[in-house]
Amino acid sequence: MIDVSPDDAGKSRIARIGAQPIALAAVALAVLLAGGGTVALWRVSTGNYPETDRAIAARQAQTRAVEATEQLADKTRAMGITQQEQVDQLQALQEQIQGVKRLLAAQQSDAKRLSDQVGTLTGAIDNLRQSFASARSSDTPAPAQARRATTARTKAGTAKHAPQKRTKSHS
């Protein structure tokens, strides 16, 4: 008998497989074909095609990304328009404020000018009062004579003008 060592047994198996490579390749090919056929039958029977599902999912993701980008762009444009409108409103408000400031300055200038004129008129009236008061005080020593002369002039003027007035009033 021939004693076969464990190392020799492993070598002999490999040697046998290596001796029939065509048979080995044929078996491997048959296993692959059976597996591929099984997968194909399973996909046909369930209607499940992972590659198609992945492609559809990728397209949907792209579509959502495009929609989100468009929405973001629209919102950005809307914000830009709103911001421009606010800037325009702010500029208009600033122009109005400048106009109000100019009007206020003009009114203050007019008020100051009028105040100065009132002060000037007040001074002139005070001067007139003083000159009138000083003129009265210089006429005061002869008030009786002045009254008599004024009364005599009034009586004489009334007598001369009285008949004329009557004729005018009767006509």
HELIX and SHEET records of a PDB file:
HELIX    1   1 PRO A    6  ALA A   19  1                                  14    
HELIX    2   2 PRO A   21  THR A   46  1                                  26    
HELIX    3   3 PRO A   50  ASP A  139  1                                  90    
HELIX    4   4 PRO A  143  HIS A  170  1                                  28    
END                                                                             
